[in-house]
């Protein structure tokens, strides 16, 4: 498998290089943050993680919202440090 193909299959690499051209799934979010998928669902239930939205019965995440969430968390951590 080529390096380019591996980069396109890894949502973390795609996010670092630029916004993906698709909405992210809970599996993508779990992989990006290296947490169990159940944690992603708990974040959504408690409204503490990146904001998601429903498309029918499916949860999706806008990559721009995920990036904004990460930026906000970094800023909060730096402000309290």
ABEGO torsion letter per residue (X at the ends): XBAAAAAAABAAAAAAAEBBABBBBAAAAAAAAGBBAAAAAAAAAAGABBBBBBBEABBBBBAAAAAAAAAAAAAAAAAAX
